[in-house]
């Protein structure tokens, strides 16, 4: 899973540029509440920045963002309906974290309320993903623990389910930013001409993050699917597969889908749309190499694992006729794992990066060991019993099935504005006004002057008789 570096933001007082134009100035006392909610978000981000990874309160950050989002939405709606005016164009300082840089990410000023809304949502998705990452880290490699009880394993799997849910929610938030918020920002009057967003707020890059989150969730789903069989076979891995093992063909399709998602995300992160300069003088042309390297490594790893399980499926389910196919797929997987074992190294400047690199190499070495066990077994079987020709890698391409998605992204529904148009308070006030108006109209009809005055007839000849 990818661990995001969280941004930080500058302090903002909305009363410095917001003017209440509403009837009876009903929003004046709510503008400072918006300032306080944003200050809480800023404080949570600063606290995360100062803390070590194991001590970062990602859940507290998620709650702070969820408390602020209704306020920034309220301000956007009020400005759009001219209930609140702006003395000048507000600017919000945010530190970019997905832009390529050597040391510290630059802090840039972004104009308009939509800028703050977009960065807040982006940070929300980061926090959800990092929260899932911390849950997975707390679980550990429980499936390899021979002393674990069924109850403990079930508890660990439940935690993985929670982590998967958080990542699927993050994917939905990324999609919402890309498909809804950024187009609205482009069409709003708060986006000055000539302003170019950094890669952090590029539609292509955020779409890439949505796909990457979905692939990370699918990776966890595969792990959860294999947990019982990994426990049953961790003493003697390899064939024959235990009865608790999921179908190898299903695992292959899940890994194929992961490969597709990571590859698509990598291509989106490298598109020209992600290579514009920010207007503040800082050059932020590319997405950070750490993210691009992660996408490349994950795509290569899942490609190898898909070939591994296609080989195991041919060896376990194919009988004599597919003996050569099993050898060929496992040979292909073995070659891919050997190629990526020493490739894609991180340029490490700190202990955290070294730990990530060592963990990546350890995972690949474990997979390579496992593939070698299957490869040697099926090769021996084919050389002594099946005697089937081993197809070439080109021949295998036509035998690769389509991928299969295990978990969909969870659509994000923005919260109701805290006040103003679209809020519950605004709807209640409009209902009361309509009821009052309707009551006044009914009361007016009942007390009409014509109805209350007595009808009088004249005293002239023929008065009251009209033809």
Beta strands, then each sheet from edge to edge (+ up, - down):
strand 1: 18-20
strand 2: 84-86
strand 3: 91-95
strand 4: 107-111
sheet 1: 1+ 2-
sheet 2: 3+ 4-
end
